[in-house]
Amino acid sequence: MTKTAKPFMKNRSLMKIRAKLPSVTYQVIIKRSMFKEIKTADPCVMVIFGATGDLTKRKLFPALYNLAKDDFLPHKFSIVGVGRQEMSSIEFRSQIIGNFREFIPKGVDEKLIKWFEERIYYTGGDFNDDKKLFGDLKELLGEVTAEHQIPDNYFFYLATPPDLFANVTQKIVRNGLGKEENGCWRRFIYEKPFGHDLDSAKKLNADLLRIIKERQIYRIDHYLGKETVQNILVFRFGNSIFEPIWNRNFVDHVQITVAEKLGVEQRGGYYDSAGALRDMIPNHILQLVTLTAMEPPVSFEADSVRNEQAKILQAIQPFSPGDVMNHAVRGQYGDGEIDGEHVPGYRIEEKVSPHSNTETFAALRLSIENWRWADVPFYVRTGKRMPAKHSSIIIQFKRAPFMLFRDTSIERLTTNRIVIHIQPDEGITLHFGAKVPGPIVNMGPVDMDFNYLDHFGEQASTGYERLLFDCMIGDATLFQRADMVEAGWRIVTPALDVWKALPARDFPNYPAGSWGPADADELLSRDGRAWKNLTH
């Protein structure tokens, strides 16, 4: 399962590697070769805190399976699960193998299942028990590395509530498991949410940086593992026809939508204390804003890319309380109909207060105060119980001058736009106008579509594969830095404060199955614009 890869210097060497590797692996390597020399992951152990949770069984282990299937895991690799439940490694393995069979959509390779079965271990106990649980973990890691001849390279994945991040990290370090020596490394992946407002994010960053170094911290956002999100930089900076028009001279505005069809499901307890703004905008959506708006980095090295992203976050004009009233919209879904079926309102959902003022929809009008984007509004929105599950970035270009068409049948020119589809169908659409066949001059809209599935074939992905692999090779490009996290919270905290001080009086204010409250439409109509409501 181990492979050695070299940078592609000639087409001949590329073809040789293509002949040896499965097609999916070949595609991933080609994409990586655009950026830098291909790296292979060091032999290592992945330690998962929260190993019995939903994220682990639905996302992390399927992602590891996909990486192993495509030969991206080192052969000398093991996984140690850590949870509150007491169970043996044999019992944990049995659970994970059952999860593989349930959550790998097209069936499993029995040889690969056997390979994992030999490399999965578990220890459980009280996360607050400094000596017992973490002592047992240290002993188990020593046994695992000796049995599989793995150097002491560990990365710890904290799939736990955020209030445990600093506490667990401190206990790891206190028990000697965070020490880097003899060329070995320690890395820590933290799931979102990273804080719940600006003050808590600052405190969490400060607490962690007292224990470990910034270069060891990987703040994960699974949205950045999606192919189309990663492709934004290639699309923008690798194609000379797009980058020259990607600015205020040609772009009218930008829309970013993350729409979810589902309600809060079993997350009512968490969601009622968080809401749509906290849950989606400081992380997912602002990451999309930065990738869309950033200047070309000097290289694709991690800090070069993240420096440019940070500049965009710092350039977003902060809201005053008055701005919140005019440039921020919140909503909460009531009962309604989706796909012909009646669905309940938010306040009826399990573990949600019947008088809840938590928003399930949020929209903002953002202004980026720099030379490239001055006077170009960025409209962002996210919501639950929308008509379709769809995430997209729309670059709306300015209308061409009309004078040439004054004496024709054309009454209105088609505007150009680029739509970057993030989910569920990843791809890119170019929308433009063309002459309708016939004896008179008339114009009709045309879409030119690129779809990942049609072009590259289906690729099993949870969105975590690239991120886990990048952590193993020490590439932090797709992970947020401390200053980026704090800048994101700085943008949304004024809205959080105003909404907390002035509870909504009109909730629920949009029916399930609609595109949100009327105020969200007015947010754009005041500027003479309208949302593009895409369903596919």
Secondary structure as UniProt FT lines:
FT   HELIX           11..20
FT   HELIX           23..33
FT   TURN            34..35
FT   STRAND          44..49
FT   TURN            50..52
FT   HELIX           54..55
FT   HELIX           56..60
FT   HELIX           61..69
FT   TURN            70..71
FT   STRAND          77..83
FT   HELIX           89..103
FT   TURN            105..106
FT   HELIX           110..117
FT   TURN            118..119
FT   STRAND          120..124
FT   TURN            127..128
FT   TURN            130..131
FT   HELIX           132..148
FT   STRAND          154..158
FT   HELIX           162..164
FT   HELIX           165..174
FT   TURN            175..176
FT   TURN            182..183
FT   STRAND          186..190
FT   HELIX           198..209
FT   TURN            210..211
FT   HELIX           214..216
FT   STRAND          217..219
FT   HELIX           222..225
FT   HELIX           227..237
FT   TURN            240..242
FT   HELIX           243..245
FT   TURN            248..250
FT   STRAND          251..259
FT   HELIX           265..267
FT   HELIX           268..280
FT   HELIX           281..285
FT   HELIX           286..293
FT   HELIX           302..315
FT   HELIX           321..327
FT   STRAND          328..331
FT   STRAND          333..334
FT   STRAND          336..338
FT   TURN            339..340
FT   STRAND          341..343
FT   HELIX           346..348
FT   TURN            350..351
FT   TURN            354..355
FT   STRAND          361..368
FT   TURN            371..375
FT   STRAND          377..383
FT   STRAND          390..397
FT   HELIX           403..405
FT   TURN            406..407
FT   STRAND          417..423
FT   STRAND          427..435
FT   STRAND          443..451
FT   HELIX           452..456
FT   HELIX           465..473
FT   TURN            477..478
FT   HELIX           482..501
FT   STRAND          510..511
FT   TURN            512..513
FT   HELIX           518..525
FT   TURN            526..528
//
